[in-house]
Structures are given as C-alpha cells and as structure tokens.
Amino acid sequence: MTQSCDTLSGANGGGCGVGLTPEQRRVLRGHGTERPGSSPLNDEKRQGIYACAGCGRELFTSDSKYDSGSGWPSFFRAIDAGVETTQDSSHGMIRTEVHCAGCKGHLGHVFPDGPQPTGLRYCMNGIVLEFRPATQGAGL
C-alpha cells in the first residue's frame, strides 16, 4: 500500500520508510548511491512491479526493465505518476535526479541514452526498490 509522506523529518523520514536499513536510509533520504553491481535486482527476471522501499509507491514494471550494463537496475519507462525529476548539479556535473513522487526519496538518475521507445535510461539504486512478483495469471 502506498503511503503519503508530507515531510521527511526525523531519523527515518517522519514515519515514511520505517524499517529502512541504514544503507537504504543513506541512499533514499541522504541522496547516496549504492555500489555498482551490488543489487540482487540486477539479475531479477520475473514479471512484477518495482516499488519504493520508503513508501511503497509503484515506480516501474518489469516490462520496462533491461540490462544497461551500468551495474544498476535500469528501466526505459516509469509508471505514470510514480516518479518525479529535478536537476542535480552535484559532483561537478549536471544530471537529472529521479525521486519517488510519493515520499520524495532519492532513487537514482535518468539519462537520455536508453533504448527505444523512450530513449531513456532510468538508472536506479536497487537497494531502495522493493520487487513485488506478479501473481500467477496476472498480466502487467
């Protein structure tokens, strides 16, 4: 169930993301990055939904996931109203940051070098994604 997060105050985001590990909190709330190749979701091939670990909002479907070779789970399309973007000028470069539209937690970045039909590569930190396998017989 998606939880709305109006504020991200407090040690764990004001009630949003209760139960996050310290590493998840560092990435989601502190705009961190997990090590490339460290996410088990890189190898996830089942049908399902990828949701925000902080609030449960649905972000991506498995139908938009692909192997970008970047070391992070990558998608070419987000679920409508799942994510929002902002300009990120940290680390001496300009990038487009992707955050959860629900709790505003940091998810990763989007780049214009992905496959068709969108040409986008949503390069996500797998540690802040929760994979929900599709139930048998359910289509995405």
Summary of the structure (lengths in Angstrom):
residues: 140
radius of gyration: 14.3
end to end distance: 17.7
largest distance: 47.4
contacts: 435
relative contact order: 0.24
helix: 14%
strand: 29%
